[in-house]
Amino acid sequence: MRPLIILHGSWHQPAHFDDVAERLRREGVEVIVPDIGARPVAESTRIVQEIVDQAAEPPVVLGHSYGGVIAGGLQGVSYLILLAAIVSEPGETAQYWIERVKEETGREPESLPLIFDDAGMTHLDRTAVREALYADCSDAVAERATALLRPEPVTIFDESPEGAAWKDTPNTYIICTEDRALAPEMVAHFAARCETRVTWRASHSPFLSRPVELTTLVRERL
């Protein structure tokens, strides 16, 4: 089986994917979950590209949420799994998508419960984050996931991918119908760009609420 690289989203970290990673490792899959938090897109992309280049064979990449931005800039990947992910072209920032949805719908898109500090960092409001990210998770899983959250620089809203690997790499997009982190209008654009689409009744975080289903889907694409 080909190796798997998992790219976590903003405010998250590799430990959020412990369950899925361990399930796959028990089946003999080489799983790498690099820490790409609180870095510029170019730096995160370079870190992951080095892992891709060192792999024994072209790996499969699973990008969740903002991890899809990093996945877009990679070369030499055999397959992309885009889980409730941002699928953008260079120049299409998070702010671009917010403005585009506003223009298309005439209203502000759903947004995450963010707190901005004086140091230029953003934090997820832990009192409101469960509904936004972990609504279908058990209490214990949601509490652990919330405790693992980290701040991100406000500059993430002005960053865009280094490339658009989804244009020439086989891929699957997983649509999560109960997602409260990404506006459905954004998800529709992202999914339409992809080769294959799968729809799950899940929150933004099925790696926590539906680890068996995610593990199965990943294994089928290795």
C-alpha positions as a LaTeX table, in Angstrom:
\begin{tabular}{lrrr}
\hline
Residue & $x$ (\AA) & $y$ (\AA) & $z$ (\AA) \\
\hline
Met1 & 0.00 & 0.00 & 0.00 \\
Arg2 & 1.08 & 3.53 & $-0.68$ \\
Pro3 & 2.01 & 5.76 & 2.28 \\
Leu4 & $-0.50$ & 8.29 & 3.57 \\
Ile5 & 0.19 & 11.89 & 4.57 \\
Ile6 & $-2.52$ & 13.58 & 6.65 \\
Leu7 & $-2.69$ & 17.38 & 6.66 \\
His8 & $-4.63$ & 18.83 & 9.57 \\
Gly9 & $-6.60$ & 22.07 & 9.38 \\
Ser10 & $-6.12$ & 25.43 & 11.03 \\
Trp11 & $-6.22$ & 25.61 & 14.84 \\
His12 & $-5.73$ & 21.84 & 14.88 \\
Gln13 & $-2.68$ & 19.62 & 15.25 \\
Pro14 & $-1.54$ & 16.08 & 14.41 \\
Ala15 & $-3.00$ & 14.66 & 17.65 \\
His16 & $-6.51$ & 15.37 & 16.37 \\
Phe17 & $-5.93$ & 12.55 & 13.88 \\
Asp18 & $-4.55$ & 10.00 & 16.35 \\
Asp19 & $-7.56$ & 7.68 & 16.10 \\
Val20 & $-7.62$ & 7.47 & 12.31 \\
Ala21 & $-3.83$ & 7.27 & 12.05 \\
Glu22 & $-3.57$ & 4.42 & 14.57 \\
Arg23 & $-6.38$ & 2.45 & 12.92 \\
Leu24 & $-4.54$ & 2.61 & 9.60 \\
Arg25 & $-1.15$ & 1.84 & 11.13 \\
Arg26 & $-2.59$ & $-1.32$ & 12.67 \\
Glu27 & $-3.46$ & $-2.37$ & 9.13 \\
Gly28 & 0.12 & $-1.85$ & 8.00 \\
Val29 & $-0.23$ & 1.59 & 6.44 \\
Glu30 & 2.63 & 4.05 & 6.80 \\
Val31 & 0.95 & 7.20 & 8.10 \\
Ile32 & 2.71 & 10.56 & 8.45 \\
Val33 & 0.96 & 13.51 & 10.10 \\
Pro34 & 3.26 & 16.54 & 9.96 \\
Asp35 & 2.70 & 19.58 & 12.15 \\
Ile36 & 1.83 & 22.43 & 9.79 \\
Gly37 & 0.23 & 24.79 & 12.28 \\
Ala38 & 0.91 & 28.54 & 12.64 \\
Arg39 & 3.19 & 28.70 & 9.60 \\
Pro40 & 2.95 & 30.53 & 6.28 \\
Val41 & 1.53 & 28.41 & 3.47 \\
Ala42 & 4.84 & 28.43 & 1.60 \\
Glu43 & 6.69 & 27.03 & 4.61 \\
Ser44 & 4.08 & 24.37 & 5.35 \\
Thr45 & 4.06 & 23.34 & 1.69 \\
Arg46 & 7.85 & 23.03 & 1.69 \\
Ile47 & 7.77 & 20.84 & 4.81 \\
Val48 & 5.21 & 18.48 & 3.30 \\
Gln49 & 6.85 & 18.44 & $-0.13$ \\
Glu50 & 10.06 & 17.18 & 1.47 \\
Ile51 & 8.08 & 14.29 & 2.98 \\
Val52 & 6.52 & 13.53 & $-0.40$ \\
Asp53 & 9.91 & 13.59 & $-2.10$ \\
Gln54 & 11.40 & 11.19 & 0.46 \\
Ala55 & 8.56 & 8.65 & 0.20 \\
Ala56 & 9.37 & 5.27 & $-1.33$ \\
Glu57 & 6.47 & 5.75 & $-3.74$ \\
Pro58 & 4.06 & 8.61 & $-4.50$ \\
Pro59 & 1.88 & 8.96 & $-1.41$ \\
Val60 & $-1.82$ & 9.56 & $-0.94$ \\
Val61 & $-2.57$ & 12.87 & 0.78 \\
Leu62 & $-5.59$ & 13.49 & 3.01 \\
Gly63 & $-6.17$ & 17.20 & 3.49 \\
His64 & $-8.75$ & 18.42 & 6.00 \\
Ser65 & $-10.13$ & 21.95 & 5.86 \\
Tyr66 & $-7.17$ & 24.37 & 5.53 \\
Gly67 & $-4.99$ & 21.31 & 4.93 \\
Gly68 & $-6.50$ & 21.33 & 1.45 \\
Val69 & $-4.68$ & 24.60 & 0.79 \\
Ile70 & $-1.35$ & 22.93 & 1.54 \\
Ala71 & $-2.31$ & 19.86 & $-0.50$ \\
Gly72 & $-2.92$ & 22.09 & $-3.49$ \\
Gly73 & 0.73 & 23.09 & $-3.65$ \\
Leu74 & 2.19 & 19.58 & $-3.67$ \\
Gln75 & 3.83 & 17.78 & $-6.58$ \\
Gly76 & 4.33 & 14.04 & $-7.02$ \\
Val77 & 1.25 & 12.92 & $-5.08$ \\
Ser78 & $-0.66$ & 9.88 & $-6.32$ \\
Tyr79 & $-4.11$ & 10.72 & $-4.91$ \\
Leu80 & $-5.82$ & 13.51 & $-2.97$ \\
Ile81 & $-8.58$ & 12.96 & $-0.41$ \\
Leu82 & $-10.11$ & 16.33 & 0.39 \\
Leu83 & $-12.13$ & 16.16 & 3.59 \\
Ala84 & $-14.37$ & 19.20 & 4.10 \\
Ala85 & $-11.39$ & 20.94 & 2.55 \\
Ile86 & $-10.66$ & 24.27 & 0.92 \\
Val87 & $-9.96$ & 23.66 & $-2.78$ \\
Ser88 & $-8.48$ & 26.87 & $-4.15$ \\
Glu89 & $-6.26$ & 28.17 & $-6.90$ \\
Pro90 & $-3.28$ & 30.44 & $-6.23$ \\
Gly91 & $-4.63$ & 33.86 & $-5.33$ \\
Glu92 & $-7.91$ & 32.55 & $-3.91$ \\
Thr93 & $-7.63$ & 33.33 & $-0.21$ \\
Ala94 & $-10.09$ & 32.61 & 2.58 \\
Gln95 & $-11.10$ & 36.26 & 2.40 \\
Tyr96 & $-11.70$ & 35.84 & $-1.34$ \\
Trp97 & $-14.18$ & 33.04 & $-0.66$ \\
Ile98 & $-15.95$ & 35.00 & 2.05 \\
Glu99 & $-16.44$ & 37.92 & $-0.32$ \\
Arg100 & $-17.47$ & 35.66 & $-3.20$ \\
Val101 & $-20.19$ & 33.94 & $-1.17$ \\
Lys102 & $-21.39$ & 37.31 & 0.11 \\
Glu103 & $-21.66$ & 38.54 & $-3.48$ \\
Glu104 & $-23.49$ & 35.41 & $-4.64$ \\
Thr105 & $-25.96$ & 35.16 & $-1.77$ \\
Gly106 & $-26.29$ & 38.71 & $-0.52$ \\
Arg107 & $-25.45$ & 37.68 & 3.02 \\
Glu108 & $-22.46$ & 36.95 & 5.22 \\
Pro109 & $-21.45$ & 33.27 & 5.12 \\
Glu110 & $-21.39$ & 31.19 & 8.27 \\
Ser111 & $-18.18$ & 31.76 & 10.17 \\
Leu112 & $-16.22$ & 30.19 & 12.98 \\
Pro113 & $-16.41$ & 31.59 & 16.54 \\
Leu114 & $-13.12$ & 33.46 & 16.48 \\
Ile115 & $-11.37$ & 35.62 & 19.05 \\
Phe116 & $-8.65$ & 38.00 & 17.85 \\
Asp117 & $-5.87$ & 39.03 & 20.22 \\
Asp118 & $-3.48$ & 42.00 & 20.20 \\
Ala119 & $-0.57$ & 39.84 & 19.04 \\
Gly120 & $-2.12$ & 39.16 & 15.64 \\
Met121 & $-3.31$ & 35.67 & 16.53 \\
Thr122 & $-6.75$ & 34.10 & 16.22 \\
His123 & $-8.27$ & 31.69 & 18.74 \\
Leu124 & $-11.38$ & 29.56 & 18.49 \\
Asp125 & $-13.90$ & 30.39 & 21.22 \\
Arg126 & $-13.91$ & 27.19 & 23.26 \\
Thr127 & $-17.39$ & 27.90 & 24.61 \\
Ala128 & $-18.88$ & 27.80 & 21.10 \\
Val129 & $-16.56$ & 25.56 & 19.13 \\
Arg130 & $-18.40$ & 22.29 & 19.69 \\
Glu131 & $-21.42$ & 23.32 & 17.65 \\
Ala132 & $-19.17$ & 24.64 & 14.90 \\
Leu133 & $-16.74$ & 21.71 & 14.63 \\
Tyr134 & $-17.68$ & 18.74 & 16.78 \\
Ala135 & $-21.49$ & 18.65 & 16.99 \\
Asp136 & $-21.72$ & 14.93 & 16.21 \\
Cys137 & $-18.87$ & 13.85 & 18.49 \\
Ser138 & $-19.23$ & 12.29 & 21.93 \\
Asp139 & $-18.66$ & 14.54 & 24.94 \\
Ala140 & $-15.29$ & 12.95 & 25.67 \\
Val141 & $-14.06$ & 13.23 & 22.08 \\
Ala142 & $-15.25$ & 16.83 & 21.75 \\
Glu143 & $-13.63$ & 17.83 & 25.03 \\
Arg144 & $-10.27$ & 16.34 & 24.03 \\
Ala145 & $-10.42$ & 17.92 & 20.59 \\
Thr146 & $-11.24$ & 21.31 & 22.07 \\
Ala147 & $-8.36$ & 21.06 & 24.54 \\
Leu148 & $-5.95$ & 20.41 & 21.66 \\
Leu149 & $-6.87$ & 23.53 & 19.69 \\
Arg150 & $-4.12$ & 26.11 & 19.10 \\
Pro151 & $-4.01$ & 29.73 & 17.88 \\
Glu152 & $-3.28$ & 30.67 & 14.29 \\
Pro153 & $-1.98$ & 33.96 & 12.87 \\
Val154 & $-4.61$ & 36.25 & 11.40 \\
Thr155 & $-2.62$ & 36.20 & 8.16 \\
Ile156 & $-4.11$ & 32.79 & 7.27 \\
Phe157 & $-7.10$ & 34.63 & 5.83 \\
Asp158 & $-4.84$ & 36.27 & 3.24 \\
Glu159 & $-2.91$ & 33.15 & 2.19 \\
Ser160 & $-3.54$ & 30.97 & $-0.85$ \\
Pro161 & $-2.09$ & 27.70 & $-2.17$ \\
Glu162 & 1.21 & 27.38 & $-3.98$ \\
Gly163 & $-0.51$ & 25.44 & $-6.77$ \\
Ala164 & $-3.64$ & 23.56 & $-7.78$ \\
Ala165 & $-2.66$ & 19.89 & $-7.60$ \\
Trp166 & $-6.33$ & 18.86 & $-7.70$ \\
Lys167 & $-6.40$ & 19.79 & $-11.39$ \\
Asp168 & $-4.11$ & 16.95 & $-12.45$ \\
Thr169 & $-4.12$ & 14.52 & $-9.50$ \\
Pro170 & $-6.87$ & 11.90 & $-9.05$ \\
Asn171 & $-9.02$ & 12.97 & $-6.11$ \\
Thr172 & $-12.11$ & 12.55 & $-3.97$ \\
Tyr173 & $-13.94$ & 15.32 & $-2.12$ \\
Ile174 & $-15.89$ & 14.42 & 1.03 \\
Ile175 & $-18.88$ & 16.73 & 1.55 \\
Cys176 & $-20.08$ & 16.94 & 5.16 \\
Thr177 & $-23.71$ & 18.03 & 5.16 \\
Glu178 & $-23.72$ & 19.14 & 8.81 \\
Asp179 & $-20.56$ & 21.24 & 8.42 \\
Arg180 & $-20.83$ & 24.53 & 10.33 \\
Ala181 & $-17.27$ & 25.68 & 9.65 \\
Leu182 & $-17.44$ & 26.10 & 5.87 \\
Ala183 & $-20.43$ & 27.75 & 4.23 \\
Pro184 & $-22.35$ & 25.29 & 2.01 \\
Glu185 & $-21.94$ & 27.66 & $-0.92$ \\
Met186 & $-18.17$ & 27.43 & $-0.55$ \\
Val187 & $-18.29$ & 23.65 & $-0.26$ \\
Ala188 & $-20.34$ & 23.47 & $-3.46$ \\
His189 & $-17.60$ & 25.34 & $-5.33$ \\
Phe190 & $-14.84$ & 23.20 & $-3.80$ \\
Ala191 & $-16.58$ & 19.90 & $-4.50$ \\
Ala192 & $-17.44$ & 20.87 & $-8.08$ \\
Arg193 & $-13.74$ & 21.21 & $-8.83$ \\
Cys194 & $-13.05$ & 17.62 & $-7.81$ \\
Glu195 & $-13.16$ & 14.39 & $-9.76$ \\
Thr196 & $-15.22$ & 12.28 & $-7.36$ \\
Arg197 & $-17.57$ & 13.35 & $-4.58$ \\
Val198 & $-18.79$ & 11.49 & $-1.50$ \\
Thr199 & $-21.47$ & 12.91 & 0.79 \\
Trp200 & $-21.64$ & 12.13 & 4.49 \\
Arg201 & $-24.11$ & 13.28 & 7.12 \\
Ala202 & $-21.36$ & 14.57 & 9.40 \\
Ser203 & $-19.93$ & 17.66 & 11.04 \\
His204 & $-16.71$ & 19.35 & 9.95 \\
Ser205 & $-14.72$ & 16.68 & 11.81 \\
Pro206 & $-15.60$ & 13.13 & 10.68 \\
Phe207 & $-12.05$ & 12.04 & 11.51 \\
Leu208 & $-13.35$ & 12.21 & 15.10 \\
Ser209 & $-17.02$ & 11.30 & 14.69 \\
Arg210 & $-16.75$ & 8.74 & 11.86 \\
Pro211 & $-13.24$ & 7.26 & 12.08 \\
Val212 & $-14.29$ & 3.83 & 10.81 \\
Glu213 & $-15.89$ & 5.23 & 7.66 \\
Leu214 & $-12.95$ & 7.54 & 7.01 \\
Thr215 & $-10.44$ & 4.75 & 7.54 \\
Thr216 & $-12.36$ & 2.55 & 5.09 \\
Leu217 & $-12.48$ & 5.26 & 2.44 \\
Val218 & $-8.77$ & 5.99 & 2.80 \\
Arg219 & $-7.84$ & 2.31 & 2.61 \\
Glu220 & $-9.83$ & 1.92 & $-0.61$ \\
Arg221 & $-7.70$ & 4.63 & $-2.21$ \\
Leu222 & $-4.27$ & 3.48 & $-1.07$ \\
\hline
\end{tabular}
